[in-house]
Amino acid sequence: MGSRRKARECALQMLFAADLGGASVRPDDLVRSYWDELGEPEMDEGAREFATRLAVGALAHLEELDDRIRSRAEHWRISRMAVVDRNILRMAVYEFLHEQTPRTVAINESLEIARRFSTYEATQFINGILDAIKRDLDRERPQEDAVAHPDEEPPGDDGGDQQAEGESKVASSQ
């Protein structure tokens, strides 16, 4: 597993903890306790920084992220989504809006994490919502300067995309 995927998994764990802790959780305390108690000691500094940036950034922009998700999650309230699923969505949408990661890479990484931490149905749900948000953003502001990190599969490379039966590939929907 690449260090960026591991970083995303760490960020997901921090977001999960923050979600369960509610408004009383301060991001700096969350990050400190995560890295002190649960963090991967062998993780390189760049990956730790990326994980922290994803978690803290998603928490700082929660309302914006939830509004984007809500706009594409027909008949679903954010509060009724599984905790893991809504935080995978939040993390990916944060990455869409505030990182230079190609959007297709963020979606593929989110699906891989969902396959590990959630259900088959959740991967389809997450893929549908993220694909719709990606299309919206591609119309609003094309992502021309995004470059995949060397640790990630570049967009359009099917090498790492183990697609589940019946699941649409993001890149093919364009």
Chimera marker file (.cmm) of the C-alpha trace (Angstrom):
<marker_set name="trace">
<marker id="1" x="0.000" y="0.000" z="0.000" r="1" g="1" b="0" radius="0.5"/>
<marker id="2" x="1.297" y="3.424" z="-0.926" r="1" g="1" b="0" radius="0.5"/>
<marker id="3" x="2.106" y="6.013" z="1.699" r="1" g="1" b="0" radius="0.5"/>
<marker id="4" x="-0.579" y="8.414" z="0.395" r="1" g="1" b="0" radius="0.5"/>
<marker id="5" x="-3.292" y="5.776" z="0.725" r="1" g="1" b="0" radius="0.5"/>
<marker id="6" x="-2.068" y="5.015" z="4.231" r="1" g="1" b="0" radius="0.5"/>
<marker id="7" x="-2.170" y="8.760" z="4.940" r="1" g="1" b="0" radius="0.5"/>
<marker id="8" x="-5.778" y="8.897" z="3.712" r="1" g="1" b="0" radius="0.5"/>
<marker id="9" x="-6.647" y="5.983" z="5.987" r="1" g="1" b="0" radius="0.5"/>
<marker id="10" x="-5.106" y="7.845" z="8.930" r="1" g="1" b="0" radius="0.5"/>
<marker id="11" x="-7.064" y="10.978" z="7.986" r="1" g="1" b="0" radius="0.5"/>
<marker id="12" x="-10.241" y="8.893" z="7.817" r="1" g="1" b="0" radius="0.5"/>
<marker id="13" x="-9.573" y="7.578" z="11.324" r="1" g="1" b="0" radius="0.5"/>
<marker id="14" x="-9.117" y="11.129" z="12.601" r="1" g="1" b="0" radius="0.5"/>
<marker id="15" x="-12.325" y="12.278" z="10.887" r="1" g="1" b="0" radius="0.5"/>
<marker id="16" x="-14.181" y="9.267" z="12.285" r="1" g="1" b="0" radius="0.5"/>
<marker id="17" x="-12.996" y="10.120" z="15.808" r="1" g="1" b="0" radius="0.5"/>
<marker id="18" x="-13.946" y="13.774" z="15.357" r="1" g="1" b="0" radius="0.5"/>
<marker id="19" x="-17.379" y="12.785" z="14.058" r="1" g="1" b="0" radius="0.5"/>
<marker id="20" x="-18.030" y="10.585" z="17.070" r="1" g="1" b="0" radius="0.5"/>
<marker id="21" x="-16.637" y="13.192" z="19.473" r="1" g="1" b="0" radius="0.5"/>
<marker id="22" x="-18.863" y="15.935" z="18.088" r="1" g="1" b="0" radius="0.5"/>
<marker id="23" x="-18.306" y="19.655" z="18.444" r="1" g="1" b="0" radius="0.5"/>
<marker id="24" x="-16.276" y="19.211" z="21.633" r="1" g="1" b="0" radius="0.5"/>
<marker id="25" x="-13.290" y="17.835" z="19.694" r="1" g="1" b="0" radius="0.5"/>
<marker id="26" x="-10.619" y="20.411" z="18.903" r="1" g="1" b="0" radius="0.5"/>
<marker id="27" x="-8.700" y="19.569" z="15.701" r="1" g="1" b="0" radius="0.5"/>
<marker id="28" x="-5.257" y="20.205" z="17.204" r="1" g="1" b="0" radius="0.5"/>
<marker id="29" x="-6.036" y="17.929" z="20.181" r="1" g="1" b="0" radius="0.5"/>
<marker id="30" x="-7.435" y="15.281" z="17.835" r="1" g="1" b="0" radius="0.5"/>
<marker id="31" x="-4.317" y="15.296" z="15.663" r="1" g="1" b="0" radius="0.5"/>
<marker id="32" x="-1.944" y="15.223" z="18.625" r="1" g="1" b="0" radius="0.5"/>
<marker id="33" x="-3.725" y="12.337" z="20.332" r="1" g="1" b="0" radius="0.5"/>
<marker id="34" x="-4.063" y="10.406" z="17.074" r="1" g="1" b="0" radius="0.5"/>
<marker id="35" x="-0.362" y="10.558" z="16.269" r="1" g="1" b="0" radius="0.5"/>
<marker id="36" x="0.618" y="9.915" z="19.904" r="1" g="1" b="0" radius="0.5"/>
<marker id="37" x="-1.664" y="6.932" z="20.426" r="1" g="1" b="0" radius="0.5"/>
<marker id="38" x="-2.704" y="5.415" z="17.103" r="1" g="1" b="0" radius="0.5"/>
<marker id="39" x="-0.502" y="6.855" z="14.380" r="1" g="1" b="0" radius="0.5"/>
<marker id="40" x="1.818" y="4.783" z="12.281" r="1" g="1" b="0" radius="0.5"/>
<marker id="41" x="5.320" y="5.264" z="13.729" r="1" g="1" b="0" radius="0.5"/>
<marker id="42" x="7.005" y="4.149" z="10.486" r="1" g="1" b="0" radius="0.5"/>
<marker id="43" x="5.051" y="6.606" z="8.320" r="1" g="1" b="0" radius="0.5"/>
<marker id="44" x="7.235" y="9.174" z="6.600" r="1" g="1" b="0" radius="0.5"/>
<marker id="45" x="6.863" y="12.826" z="7.526" r="1" g="1" b="0" radius="0.5"/>
<marker id="46" x="5.353" y="13.804" z="4.160" r="1" g="1" b="0" radius="0.5"/>
<marker id="47" x="2.571" y="11.244" z="4.535" r="1" g="1" b="0" radius="0.5"/>
<marker id="48" x="1.911" y="12.303" z="8.141" r="1" g="1" b="0" radius="0.5"/>
<marker id="49" x="1.664" y="15.916" z="7.025" r="1" g="1" b="0" radius="0.5"/>
<marker id="50" x="-0.717" y="14.960" z="4.189" r="1" g="1" b="0" radius="0.5"/>
<marker id="51" x="-2.941" y="12.958" z="6.568" r="1" g="1" b="0" radius="0.5"/>
<marker id="52" x="-3.044" y="15.812" z="9.054" r="1" g="1" b="0" radius="0.5"/>
<marker id="53" x="-3.786" y="18.351" z="6.318" r="1" g="1" b="0" radius="0.5"/>
<marker id="54" x="-6.681" y="16.233" z="4.995" r="1" g="1" b="0" radius="0.5"/>
<marker id="55" x="-8.228" y="15.735" z="8.427" r="1" g="1" b="0" radius="0.5"/>
<marker id="56" x="-7.813" y="19.288" z="9.726" r="1" g="1" b="0" radius="0.5"/>
<marker id="57" x="-8.793" y="20.770" z="6.367" r="1" g="1" b="0" radius="0.5"/>
<marker id="58" x="-11.932" y="18.652" z="6.114" r="1" g="1" b="0" radius="0.5"/>
<marker id="59" x="-12.938" y="19.645" z="9.637" r="1" g="1" b="0" radius="0.5"/>
<marker id="60" x="-12.325" y="23.322" z="8.889" r="1" g="1" b="0" radius="0.5"/>
<marker id="61" x="-14.484" y="23.162" z="5.751" r="1" g="1" b="0" radius="0.5"/>
<marker id="62" x="-17.141" y="20.765" z="7.025" r="1" g="1" b="0" radius="0.5"/>
<marker id="63" x="-20.134" y="22.912" z="6.109" r="1" g="1" b="0" radius="0.5"/>
<marker id="64" x="-18.848" y="23.503" z="2.566" r="1" g="1" b="0" radius="0.5"/>
<marker id="65" x="-18.106" y="19.792" z="2.098" r="1" g="1" b="0" radius="0.5"/>
<marker id="66" x="-21.452" y="18.669" z="3.489" r="1" g="1" b="0" radius="0.5"/>
<marker id="67" x="-23.262" y="21.143" z="1.221" r="1" g="1" b="0" radius="0.5"/>
<marker id="68" x="-21.540" y="19.643" z="-1.834" r="1" g="1" b="0" radius="0.5"/>
<marker id="69" x="-22.322" y="16.114" z="-0.693" r="1" g="1" b="0" radius="0.5"/>
<marker id="70" x="-25.912" y="17.010" z="0.167" r="1" g="1" b="0" radius="0.5"/>
<marker id="71" x="-26.413" y="18.493" z="-3.314" r="1" g="1" b="0" radius="0.5"/>
<marker id="72" x="-25.695" y="15.082" z="-4.880" r="1" g="1" b="0" radius="0.5"/>
<marker id="73" x="-26.900" y="12.634" z="-2.232" r="1" g="1" b="0" radius="0.5"/>
<marker id="74" x="-30.534" y="12.543" z="-3.246" r="1" g="1" b="0" radius="0.5"/>
<marker id="75" x="-32.845" y="11.370" z="-0.472" r="1" g="1" b="0" radius="0.5"/>
<marker id="76" x="-29.954" y="11.056" z="1.983" r="1" g="1" b="0" radius="0.5"/>
<marker id="77" x="-29.297" y="13.239" z="4.978" r="1" g="1" b="0" radius="0.5"/>
<marker id="78" x="-25.642" y="13.496" z="5.959" r="1" g="1" b="0" radius="0.5"/>
<marker id="79" x="-26.492" y="12.475" z="9.513" r="1" g="1" b="0" radius="0.5"/>
<marker id="80" x="-28.121" y="9.244" z="8.280" r="1" g="1" b="0" radius="0.5"/>
<marker id="81" x="-25.094" y="8.114" z="6.273" r="1" g="1" b="0" radius="0.5"/>
<marker id="82" x="-22.747" y="5.594" z="7.833" r="1" g="1" b="0" radius="0.5"/>
<marker id="83" x="-20.003" y="7.414" z="9.744" r="1" g="1" b="0" radius="0.5"/>
<marker id="84" x="-17.245" y="5.832" z="7.634" r="1" g="1" b="0" radius="0.5"/>
<marker id="85" x="-18.994" y="6.614" z="4.358" r="1" g="1" b="0" radius="0.5"/>
<marker id="86" x="-19.726" y="10.261" z="5.113" r="1" g="1" b="0" radius="0.5"/>
<marker id="87" x="-16.136" y="10.821" z="6.212" r="1" g="1" b="0" radius="0.5"/>
<marker id="88" x="-14.723" y="9.153" z="3.092" r="1" g="1" b="0" radius="0.5"/>
<marker id="89" x="-16.952" y="11.508" z="1.088" r="1" g="1" b="0" radius="0.5"/>
<marker id="90" x="-15.858" y="14.539" z="3.106" r="1" g="1" b="0" radius="0.5"/>
<marker id="91" x="-12.199" y="13.678" z="2.707" r="1" g="1" b="0" radius="0.5"/>
<marker id="92" x="-12.496" y="13.200" z="-1.064" r="1" g="1" b="0" radius="0.5"/>
<marker id="93" x="-14.502" y="16.385" z="-1.589" r="1" g="1" b="0" radius="0.5"/>
<marker id="94" x="-11.960" y="18.292" z="0.501" r="1" g="1" b="0" radius="0.5"/>
<marker id="95" x="-9.262" y="16.891" z="-1.769" r="1" g="1" b="0" radius="0.5"/>
<marker id="96" x="-11.270" y="17.929" z="-4.862" r="1" g="1" b="0" radius="0.5"/>
<marker id="97" x="-11.569" y="21.494" z="-3.618" r="1" g="1" b="0" radius="0.5"/>
<marker id="98" x="-8.342" y="22.167" z="-1.744" r="1" g="1" b="0" radius="0.5"/>
<marker id="99" x="-5.590" y="19.839" z="-2.962" r="1" g="1" b="0" radius="0.5"/>
<marker id="100" x="-3.792" y="19.407" z="-6.287" r="1" g="1" b="0" radius="0.5"/>
<marker id="101" x="-4.637" y="15.703" z="-6.472" r="1" g="1" b="0" radius="0.5"/>
<marker id="102" x="-6.336" y="14.786" z="-9.763" r="1" g="1" b="0" radius="0.5"/>
<marker id="103" x="-10.002" y="14.228" z="-8.985" r="1" g="1" b="0" radius="0.5"/>
<marker id="104" x="-10.061" y="10.763" z="-10.542" r="1" g="1" b="0" radius="0.5"/>
<marker id="105" x="-7.177" y="9.744" z="-8.275" r="1" g="1" b="0" radius="0.5"/>
<marker id="106" x="-9.061" y="11.034" z="-5.227" r="1" g="1" b="0" radius="0.5"/>
<marker id="107" x="-12.122" y="9.030" z="-6.271" r="1" g="1" b="0" radius="0.5"/>
<marker id="108" x="-10.166" y="5.839" z="-6.925" r="1" g="1" b="0" radius="0.5"/>
<marker id="109" x="-8.360" y="6.164" z="-3.599" r="1" g="1" b="0" radius="0.5"/>
<marker id="110" x="-11.681" y="6.752" z="-1.810" r="1" g="1" b="0" radius="0.5"/>
<marker id="111" x="-13.160" y="3.635" z="-3.388" r="1" g="1" b="0" radius="0.5"/>
<marker id="112" x="-10.184" y="1.530" z="-2.329" r="1" g="1" b="0" radius="0.5"/>
<marker id="113" x="-10.529" y="2.815" z="1.231" r="1" g="1" b="0" radius="0.5"/>
<marker id="114" x="-14.286" y="2.176" z="1.153" r="1" g="1" b="0" radius="0.5"/>
<marker id="115" x="-13.654" y="-1.395" z="0.003" r="1" g="1" b="0" radius="0.5"/>
<marker id="116" x="-11.439" y="-1.871" z="3.050" r="1" g="1" b="0" radius="0.5"/>
<marker id="117" x="-13.511" y="-0.104" z="5.702" r="1" g="1" b="0" radius="0.5"/>
<marker id="118" x="-17.105" y="-0.234" z="4.465" r="1" g="1" b="0" radius="0.5"/>
<marker id="119" x="-19.421" y="-2.376" z="2.338" r="1" g="1" b="0" radius="0.5"/>
<marker id="120" x="-19.784" y="-3.221" z="-1.327" r="1" g="1" b="0" radius="0.5"/>
<marker id="121" x="-22.949" y="-1.127" z="-1.501" r="1" g="1" b="0" radius="0.5"/>
<marker id="122" x="-21.097" y="1.795" z="0.078" r="1" g="1" b="0" radius="0.5"/>
<marker id="123" x="-18.476" y="1.777" z="-2.671" r="1" g="1" b="0" radius="0.5"/>
<marker id="124" x="-21.242" y="2.162" z="-5.259" r="1" g="1" b="0" radius="0.5"/>
<marker id="125" x="-22.899" y="4.914" z="-3.214" r="1" g="1" b="0" radius="0.5"/>
<marker id="126" x="-19.605" y="6.776" z="-2.713" r="1" g="1" b="0" radius="0.5"/>
<marker id="127" x="-18.632" y="6.375" z="-6.366" r="1" g="1" b="0" radius="0.5"/>
<marker id="128" x="-21.945" y="7.798" z="-7.556" r="1" g="1" b="0" radius="0.5"/>
<marker id="129" x="-21.818" y="10.845" z="-5.305" r="1" g="1" b="0" radius="0.5"/>
<marker id="130" x="-18.149" y="11.607" z="-5.942" r="1" g="1" b="0" radius="0.5"/>
<marker id="131" x="-18.533" y="11.166" z="-9.693" r="1" g="1" b="0" radius="0.5"/>
<marker id="132" x="-21.461" y="13.629" z="-9.731" r="1" g="1" b="0" radius="0.5"/>
<marker id="133" x="-19.545" y="16.174" z="-7.629" r="1" g="1" b="0" radius="0.5"/>
<marker id="134" x="-16.502" y="15.738" z="-9.882" r="1" g="1" b="0" radius="0.5"/>
<marker id="135" x="-18.623" y="16.482" z="-12.971" r="1" g="1" b="0" radius="0.5"/>
<marker id="136" x="-20.030" y="19.598" z="-11.264" r="1" g="1" b="0" radius="0.5"/>
<marker id="137" x="-16.545" y="20.811" z="-10.393" r="1" g="1" b="0" radius="0.5"/>
<marker id="138" x="-15.155" y="19.991" z="-13.842" r="1" g="1" b="0" radius="0.5"/>
<marker id="139" x="-17.796" y="22.334" z="-15.294" r="1" g="1" b="0" radius="0.5"/>
<marker id="140" x="-17.242" y="25.027" z="-12.649" r="1" g="1" b="0" radius="0.5"/>
<marker id="141" x="-13.472" y="24.978" z="-12.562" r="1" g="1" b="0" radius="0.5"/>
<marker id="142" x="-11.473" y="22.503" z="-14.626" r="1" g="1" b="0" radius="0.5"/>
<marker id="143" x="-8.501" y="21.034" z="-12.855" r="1" g="1" b="0" radius="0.5"/>
<marker id="144" x="-5.692" y="21.724" z="-15.313" r="1" g="1" b="0" radius="0.5"/>
<marker id="145" x="-2.637" y="21.774" z="-13.072" r="1" g="1" b="0" radius="0.5"/>
<marker id="146" x="-3.293" y="18.633" z="-11.023" r="1" g="1" b="0" radius="0.5"/>
<marker id="147" x="-0.547" y="16.032" z="-11.013" r="1" g="1" b="0" radius="0.5"/>
<marker id="148" x="-0.717" y="12.613" z="-9.424" r="1" g="1" b="0" radius="0.5"/>
<marker id="149" x="1.744" y="12.031" z="-6.603" r="1" g="1" b="0" radius="0.5"/>
<marker id="150" x="4.406" y="9.429" z="-7.549" r="1" g="1" b="0" radius="0.5"/>
<marker id="151" x="2.874" y="7.110" z="-4.938" r="1" g="1" b="0" radius="0.5"/>
<marker id="152" x="-0.533" y="7.120" z="-6.697" r="1" g="1" b="0" radius="0.5"/>
<marker id="153" x="-1.965" y="5.727" z="-9.893" r="1" g="1" b="0" radius="0.5"/>
<marker id="154" x="-2.177" y="8.512" z="-12.496" r="1" g="1" b="0" radius="0.5"/>
<marker id="155" x="-5.610" y="9.308" z="-13.954" r="1" g="1" b="0" radius="0.5"/>
<marker id="156" x="-6.550" y="7.084" z="-16.843" r="1" g="1" b="0" radius="0.5"/>
<marker id="157" x="-4.205" y="4.285" z="-15.759" r="1" g="1" b="0" radius="0.5"/>
<marker id="158" x="-6.350" y="1.264" z="-15.048" r="1" g="1" b="0" radius="0.5"/>
<marker id="159" x="-3.494" y="-0.607" z="-13.384" r="1" g="1" b="0" radius="0.5"/>
<marker id="160" x="-4.646" y="-0.138" z="-9.795" r="1" g="1" b="0" radius="0.5"/>
<marker id="161" x="-8.378" y="0.101" z="-10.318" r="1" g="1" b="0" radius="0.5"/>
<marker id="162" x="-9.888" y="-3.200" z="-9.290" r="1" g="1" b="0" radius="0.5"/>
<marker id="163" x="-13.431" y="-2.398" z="-10.326" r="1" g="1" b="0" radius="0.5"/>
<marker id="164" x="-16.232" y="-4.250" z="-8.588" r="1" g="1" b="0" radius="0.5"/>
<marker id="165" x="-18.809" y="-5.883" z="-10.826" r="1" g="1" b="0" radius="0.5"/>
<marker id="166" x="-21.566" y="-3.441" z="-11.692" r="1" g="1" b="0" radius="0.5"/>
<marker id="167" x="-19.579" y="-0.433" z="-10.509" r="1" g="1" b="0" radius="0.5"/>
<marker id="168" x="-19.027" y="2.305" z="-13.055" r="1" g="1" b="0" radius="0.5"/>
<marker id="169" x="-15.551" y="3.659" z="-13.558" r="1" g="1" b="0" radius="0.5"/>
<marker id="170" x="-15.306" y="7.373" z="-12.994" r="1" g="1" b="0" radius="0.5"/>
<marker id="171" x="-13.124" y="8.038" z="-16.017" r="1" g="1" b="0" radius="0.5"/>
<marker id="172" x="-15.532" y="6.211" z="-18.349" r="1" g="1" b="0" radius="0.5"/>
<marker id="173" x="-18.429" y="8.472" z="-17.385" r="1" g="1" b="0" radius="0.5"/>
<marker id="174" x="-16.880" y="11.508" z="-19.044" r="1" g="1" b="0" radius="0.5"/>
<link id1="1" id2="2" r="1" g="1" b="0" radius="0.2"/>
<link id1="2" id2="3" r="1" g="1" b="0" radius="0.2"/>
<link id1="3" id2="4" r="1" g="1" b="0" radius="0.2"/>
<link id1="4" id2="5" r="1" g="1" b="0" radius="0.2"/>
<link id1="5" id2="6" r="1" g="1" b="0" radius="0.2"/>
<link id1="6" id2="7" r="1" g="1" b="0" radius="0.2"/>
<link id1="7" id2="8" r="1" g="1" b="0" radius="0.2"/>
<link id1="8" id2="9" r="1" g="1" b="0" radius="0.2"/>
<link id1="9" id2="10" r="1" g="1" b="0" radius="0.2"/>
<link id1="10" id2="11" r="1" g="1" b="0" radius="0.2"/>
<link id1="11" id2="12" r="1" g="1" b="0" radius="0.2"/>
<link id1="12" id2="13" r="1" g="1" b="0" radius="0.2"/>
<link id1="13" id2="14" r="1" g="1" b="0" radius="0.2"/>
<link id1="14" id2="15" r="1" g="1" b="0" radius="0.2"/>
<link id1="15" id2="16" r="1" g="1" b="0" radius="0.2"/>
<link id1="16" id2="17" r="1" g="1" b="0" radius="0.2"/>
<link id1="17" id2="18" r="1" g="1" b="0" radius="0.2"/>
<link id1="18" id2="19" r="1" g="1" b="0" radius="0.2"/>
<link id1="19" id2="20" r="1" g="1" b="0" radius="0.2"/>
<link id1="20" id2="21" r="1" g="1" b="0" radius="0.2"/>
<link id1="21" id2="22" r="1" g="1" b="0" radius="0.2"/>
<link id1="22" id2="23" r="1" g="1" b="0" radius="0.2"/>
<link id1="23" id2="24" r="1" g="1" b="0" radius="0.2"/>
<link id1="24" id2="25" r="1" g="1" b="0" radius="0.2"/>
<link id1="25" id2="26" r="1" g="1" b="0" radius="0.2"/>
<link id1="26" id2="27" r="1" g="1" b="0" radius="0.2"/>
<link id1="27" id2="28" r="1" g="1" b="0" radius="0.2"/>
<link id1="28" id2="29" r="1" g="1" b="0" radius="0.2"/>
<link id1="29" id2="30" r="1" g="1" b="0" radius="0.2"/>
<link id1="30" id2="31" r="1" g="1" b="0" radius="0.2"/>
<link id1="31" id2="32" r="1" g="1" b="0" radius="0.2"/>
<link id1="32" id2="33" r="1" g="1" b="0" radius="0.2"/>
<link id1="33" id2="34" r="1" g="1" b="0" radius="0.2"/>
<link id1="34" id2="35" r="1" g="1" b="0" radius="0.2"/>
<link id1="35" id2="36" r="1" g="1" b="0" radius="0.2"/>
<link id1="36" id2="37" r="1" g="1" b="0" radius="0.2"/>
<link id1="37" id2="38" r="1" g="1" b="0" radius="0.2"/>
<link id1="38" id2="39" r="1" g="1" b="0" radius="0.2"/>
<link id1="39" id2="40" r="1" g="1" b="0" radius="0.2"/>
<link id1="40" id2="41" r="1" g="1" b="0" radius="0.2"/>
<link id1="41" id2="42" r="1" g="1" b="0" radius="0.2"/>
<link id1="42" id2="43" r="1" g="1" b="0" radius="0.2"/>
<link id1="43" id2="44" r="1" g="1" b="0" radius="0.2"/>
<link id1="44" id2="45" r="1" g="1" b="0" radius="0.2"/>
<link id1="45" id2="46" r="1" g="1" b="0" radius="0.2"/>
<link id1="46" id2="47" r="1" g="1" b="0" radius="0.2"/>
<link id1="47" id2="48" r="1" g="1" b="0" radius="0.2"/>
<link id1="48" id2="49" r="1" g="1" b="0" radius="0.2"/>
<link id1="49" id2="50" r="1" g="1" b="0" radius="0.2"/>
<link id1="50" id2="51" r="1" g="1" b="0" radius="0.2"/>
<link id1="51" id2="52" r="1" g="1" b="0" radius="0.2"/>
<link id1="52" id2="53" r="1" g="1" b="0" radius="0.2"/>
<link id1="53" id2="54" r="1" g="1" b="0" radius="0.2"/>
<link id1="54" id2="55" r="1" g="1" b="0" radius="0.2"/>
<link id1="55" id2="56" r="1" g="1" b="0" radius="0.2"/>
<link id1="56" id2="57" r="1" g="1" b="0" radius="0.2"/>
<link id1="57" id2="58" r="1" g="1" b="0" radius="0.2"/>
<link id1="58" id2="59" r="1" g="1" b="0" radius="0.2"/>
<link id1="59" id2="60" r="1" g="1" b="0" radius="0.2"/>
<link id1="60" id2="61" r="1" g="1" b="0" radius="0.2"/>
<link id1="61" id2="62" r="1" g="1" b="0" radius="0.2"/>
<link id1="62" id2="63" r="1" g="1" b="0" radius="0.2"/>
<link id1="63" id2="64" r="1" g="1" b="0" radius="0.2"/>
<link id1="64" id2="65" r="1" g="1" b="0" radius="0.2"/>
<link id1="65" id2="66" r="1" g="1" b="0" radius="0.2"/>
<link id1="66" id2="67" r="1" g="1" b="0" radius="0.2"/>
<link id1="67" id2="68" r="1" g="1" b="0" radius="0.2"/>
<link id1="68" id2="69" r="1" g="1" b="0" radius="0.2"/>
<link id1="69" id2="70" r="1" g="1" b="0" radius="0.2"/>
<link id1="70" id2="71" r="1" g="1" b="0" radius="0.2"/>
<link id1="71" id2="72" r="1" g="1" b="0" radius="0.2"/>
<link id1="72" id2="73" r="1" g="1" b="0" radius="0.2"/>
<link id1="73" id2="74" r="1" g="1" b="0" radius="0.2"/>
<link id1="74" id2="75" r="1" g="1" b="0" radius="0.2"/>
<link id1="75" id2="76" r="1" g="1" b="0" radius="0.2"/>
<link id1="76" id2="77" r="1" g="1" b="0" radius="0.2"/>
<link id1="77" id2="78" r="1" g="1" b="0" radius="0.2"/>
<link id1="78" id2="79" r="1" g="1" b="0" radius="0.2"/>
<link id1="79" id2="80" r="1" g="1" b="0" radius="0.2"/>
<link id1="80" id2="81" r="1" g="1" b="0" radius="0.2"/>
<link id1="81" id2="82" r="1" g="1" b="0" radius="0.2"/>
<link id1="82" id2="83" r="1" g="1" b="0" radius="0.2"/>
<link id1="83" id2="84" r="1" g="1" b="0" radius="0.2"/>
<link id1="84" id2="85" r="1" g="1" b="0" radius="0.2"/>
<link id1="85" id2="86" r="1" g="1" b="0" radius="0.2"/>
<link id1="86" id2="87" r="1" g="1" b="0" radius="0.2"/>
<link id1="87" id2="88" r="1" g="1" b="0" radius="0.2"/>
<link id1="88" id2="89" r="1" g="1" b="0" radius="0.2"/>
<link id1="89" id2="90" r="1" g="1" b="0" radius="0.2"/>
<link id1="90" id2="91" r="1" g="1" b="0" radius="0.2"/>
<link id1="91" id2="92" r="1" g="1" b="0" radius="0.2"/>
<link id1="92" id2="93" r="1" g="1" b="0" radius="0.2"/>
<link id1="93" id2="94" r="1" g="1" b="0" radius="0.2"/>
<link id1="94" id2="95" r="1" g="1" b="0" radius="0.2"/>
<link id1="95" id2="96" r="1" g="1" b="0" radius="0.2"/>
<link id1="96" id2="97" r="1" g="1" b="0" radius="0.2"/>
<link id1="97" id2="98" r="1" g="1" b="0" radius="0.2"/>
<link id1="98" id2="99" r="1" g="1" b="0" radius="0.2"/>
<link id1="99" id2="100" r="1" g="1" b="0" radius="0.2"/>
<link id1="100" id2="101" r="1" g="1" b="0" radius="0.2"/>
<link id1="101" id2="102" r="1" g="1" b="0" radius="0.2"/>
<link id1="102" id2="103" r="1" g="1" b="0" radius="0.2"/>
<link id1="103" id2="104" r="1" g="1" b="0" radius="0.2"/>
<link id1="104" id2="105" r="1" g="1" b="0" radius="0.2"/>
<link id1="105" id2="106" r="1" g="1" b="0" radius="0.2"/>
<link id1="106" id2="107" r="1" g="1" b="0" radius="0.2"/>
<link id1="107" id2="108" r="1" g="1" b="0" radius="0.2"/>
<link id1="108" id2="109" r="1" g="1" b="0" radius="0.2"/>
<link id1="109" id2="110" r="1" g="1" b="0" radius="0.2"/>
<link id1="110" id2="111" r="1" g="1" b="0" radius="0.2"/>
<link id1="111" id2="112" r="1" g="1" b="0" radius="0.2"/>
<link id1="112" id2="113" r="1" g="1" b="0" radius="0.2"/>
<link id1="113" id2="114" r="1" g="1" b="0" radius="0.2"/>
<link id1="114" id2="115" r="1" g="1" b="0" radius="0.2"/>
<link id1="115" id2="116" r="1" g="1" b="0" radius="0.2"/>
<link id1="116" id2="117" r="1" g="1" b="0" radius="0.2"/>
<link id1="117" id2="118" r="1" g="1" b="0" radius="0.2"/>
<link id1="118" id2="119" r="1" g="1" b="0" radius="0.2"/>
<link id1="119" id2="120" r="1" g="1" b="0" radius="0.2"/>
<link id1="120" id2="121" r="1" g="1" b="0" radius="0.2"/>
<link id1="121" id2="122" r="1" g="1" b="0" radius="0.2"/>
<link id1="122" id2="123" r="1" g="1" b="0" radius="0.2"/>
<link id1="123" id2="124" r="1" g="1" b="0" radius="0.2"/>
<link id1="124" id2="125" r="1" g="1" b="0" radius="0.2"/>
<link id1="125" id2="126" r="1" g="1" b="0" radius="0.2"/>
<link id1="126" id2="127" r="1" g="1" b="0" radius="0.2"/>
<link id1="127" id2="128" r="1" g="1" b="0" radius="0.2"/>
<link id1="128" id2="129" r="1" g="1" b="0" radius="0.2"/>
<link id1="129" id2="130" r="1" g="1" b="0" radius="0.2"/>
<link id1="130" id2="131" r="1" g="1" b="0" radius="0.2"/>
<link id1="131" id2="132" r="1" g="1" b="0" radius="0.2"/>
<link id1="132" id2="133" r="1" g="1" b="0" radius="0.2"/>
<link id1="133" id2="134" r="1" g="1" b="0" radius="0.2"/>
<link id1="134" id2="135" r="1" g="1" b="0" radius="0.2"/>
<link id1="135" id2="136" r="1" g="1" b="0" radius="0.2"/>
<link id1="136" id2="137" r="1" g="1" b="0" radius="0.2"/>
<link id1="137" id2="138" r="1" g="1" b="0" radius="0.2"/>
<link id1="138" id2="139" r="1" g="1" b="0" radius="0.2"/>
<link id1="139" id2="140" r="1" g="1" b="0" radius="0.2"/>
<link id1="140" id2="141" r="1" g="1" b="0" radius="0.2"/>
<link id1="141" id2="142" r="1" g="1" b="0" radius="0.2"/>
<link id1="142" id2="143" r="1" g="1" b="0" radius="0.2"/>
<link id1="143" id2="144" r="1" g="1" b="0" radius="0.2"/>
<link id1="144" id2="145" r="1" g="1" b="0" radius="0.2"/>
<link id1="145" id2="146" r="1" g="1" b="0" radius="0.2"/>
<link id1="146" id2="147" r="1" g="1" b="0" radius="0.2"/>
<link id1="147" id2="148" r="1" g="1" b="0" radius="0.2"/>
<link id1="148" id2="149" r="1" g="1" b="0" radius="0.2"/>
<link id1="149" id2="150" r="1" g="1" b="0" radius="0.2"/>
<link id1="150" id2="151" r="1" g="1" b="0" radius="0.2"/>
<link id1="151" id2="152" r="1" g="1" b="0" radius="0.2"/>
<link id1="152" id2="153" r="1" g="1" b="0" radius="0.2"/>
<link id1="153" id2="154" r="1" g="1" b="0" radius="0.2"/>
<link id1="154" id2="155" r="1" g="1" b="0" radius="0.2"/>
<link id1="155" id2="156" r="1" g="1" b="0" radius="0.2"/>
<link id1="156" id2="157" r="1" g="1" b="0" radius="0.2"/>
<link id1="157" id2="158" r="1" g="1" b="0" radius="0.2"/>
<link id1="158" id2="159" r="1" g="1" b="0" radius="0.2"/>
<link id1="159" id2="160" r="1" g="1" b="0" radius="0.2"/>
<link id1="160" id2="161" r="1" g="1" b="0" radius="0.2"/>
<link id1="161" id2="162" r="1" g="1" b="0" radius="0.2"/>
<link id1="162" id2="163" r="1" g="1" b="0" radius="0.2"/>
<link id1="163" id2="164" r="1" g="1" b="0" radius="0.2"/>
<link id1="164" id2="165" r="1" g="1" b="0" radius="0.2"/>
<link id1="165" id2="166" r="1" g="1" b="0" radius="0.2"/>
<link id1="166" id2="167" r="1" g="1" b="0" radius="0.2"/>
<link id1="167" id2="168" r="1" g="1" b="0" radius="0.2"/>
<link id1="168" id2="169" r="1" g="1" b="0" radius="0.2"/>
<link id1="169" id2="170" r="1" g="1" b="0" radius="0.2"/>
<link id1="170" id2="171" r="1" g="1" b="0" radius="0.2"/>
<link id1="171" id2="172" r="1" g="1" b="0" radius="0.2"/>
<link id1="172" id2="173" r="1" g="1" b="0" radius="0.2"/>
<link id1="173" id2="174" r="1" g="1" b="0" radius="0.2"/>
</marker_set>
